[in-house]
Amino acid sequence: MDLHGVTALVPAGPVLEGREPLREGDVWLAGGTWLFSEPQPGARRLLDLGALGWDPLRLDGGGALHVAATCTVEELTGWAAAPPLVARCTDAFLAGWKVQGVATVGGNLVTALPAAPVVSLLAALDGVAELWTPAAGGPPRRRLLPVAELVTGDRATALATGELVREVVVPASSLAARTAFRRATLTPLGRSASLVVGRLDGAARVGGAPGGLVVTVTAALRAPLQLRWTSPDALVAAGGPEAAAAALDAAADGSEPRRTWHDDVHGHPAWRRAMALVQVREVTAELLGEPA
Ligand SMILES: Cc1cc2nc3c(=O)[nH]c(=O)nc-3n(C[C@H](O)[C@H](O)[C@H](O)COP(=O)(O)OP(=O)(O)OC[C@H]3O[C@@H](n4cnc5c(N)ncnc54)[C@H](O)[C@@H]3O)c2cc1C
């Protein structure tokens, strides 16, 4: 793709450190796999994040995982301590190894396709994104936003103009959680049409210590939607897997993108709804130890 309006490719460091102002037409460049695949009429200067040298993956003292925005999908998948859910989600990335070797976590979050595998993964694990806005003459302003709220629709995010994803922090409790995964595609190697992850945190077991049960629905809806119960027992008391599916159906009322069944060539909304309801029943039954 020729980016005809682009006149400069510069390192992002000086802008992030406040030594240079952001200009109209500035665009963050990560792996470039989406940026260079479509016309970018508004782009004038590419700010290259690749040279910042951020550690791709880091565990802090409390066991939380810090995933840099510049971490590639390949690095995330290859992390030696990755829970199985990581590979199950990144397997949904319909790209060869060349693309996976350069496509980044930040680029996948911000491209914000409903079928974005990194959105499915990091929303399901209750990842929290640290966002930076460059400030002239000083360090960037920072704010935190859950990944499930960062993505607001099909190719839409809550990022302000010029705002950057610095990293996503995944809590230790999510890394240690038991998860159940279901993914539906229209064709054997198709893009995700509905991807549902159930998560039962550490101590949470039926009849055991309280802990959250979280179901995250992506791909079927235009943005991630999460259903939460304070404990597995709370879901059992509410009616179990049938009640979980009913809760999803009630939540998907079309009032906003994350409550609207997605519609594109990868699946009709009615079919996506049917798949998602089955998947929610199945993941909750699996986590509750009931027959699906
Ligand atoms: C063959 C092929 C198959 C693909 N399959 C899929 C797929 O199955 N699912 C899917 O979701 N995508 C897919 N994509 C699209 C794309 O590759 C991914 O979304 C990828 O993760 C984008 O990451 P990147 O690092 O290349 O981002 P880039 O292309 O560099 O940037 C993408 C966008 O994000 C912005 N951006 C990048 N990093 C940041 C940051 N840290 N903070 C703020 N903004 C930022 C850029 O300005 C740009 O607007 C595919 C692409 C190709 C070429």
The ligand as an ORCA input file, in Angstrom:
! r2SCAN-3c Opt
* xyz 0 1
  C      -3.267    -11.371      6.424
  C      -3.846    -10.587      7.570
  C      -4.726    -11.232      8.419
  C      -5.280    -10.537      9.519
  N      -6.126    -11.226     10.362
  C      -6.651    -10.575     11.418
  C      -7.508    -11.263     12.339
  O      -7.799    -12.458     12.191
  N      -8.020    -10.576     13.373
  C      -7.697     -9.263     13.572
  O      -8.150     -8.687     14.565
  N      -6.894     -8.604     12.741
  C      -6.375     -9.206     11.657
  N      -5.567     -8.514     10.795
  C      -5.386     -7.061     10.996
  C      -4.097     -6.694     11.764
  O      -3.027     -7.491     11.324
  C      -4.203     -6.895     13.272
  O      -5.309     -6.217     13.809
  C      -2.903     -6.508     13.988
  O      -2.914     -6.966     15.308
  C      -2.618     -5.018     13.968
  O      -1.436     -4.793     14.707
  P      -0.217     -3.945     14.173
  O       0.814     -3.927     15.233
  O       0.246     -4.404     12.834
  O      -0.907     -2.497     14.054
  P      -0.685     -1.341     12.989
  O      -1.109     -1.762     11.630
  O       0.689     -0.756     13.124
  O      -1.713     -0.263     13.592
  C      -3.098     -0.530     13.581
  C      -3.832      0.699     14.157
  O      -3.593      0.786     15.544
  C      -2.948      2.028     15.872
  N      -2.000      1.685     16.925
  C      -1.051      0.713     16.889
  N      -0.468      0.583     18.080
  C      -1.053      1.501     18.903
  C      -0.889      1.851     20.260
  N      -0.002      1.229     21.064
  N      -1.655      2.842     20.774
  C      -2.563      3.484     20.003
  N      -2.781      3.200     18.708
  C      -2.023      2.211     18.169
  C      -2.328      2.513     14.578
  O      -2.179      3.938     14.543
  C      -3.369      2.037     13.582
  O      -4.479      2.904     13.568
  C      -4.983     -9.175      9.730
  C      -4.084     -8.526      8.844
  C      -3.525     -9.225      7.780
  C      -2.574     -8.496      6.886
*
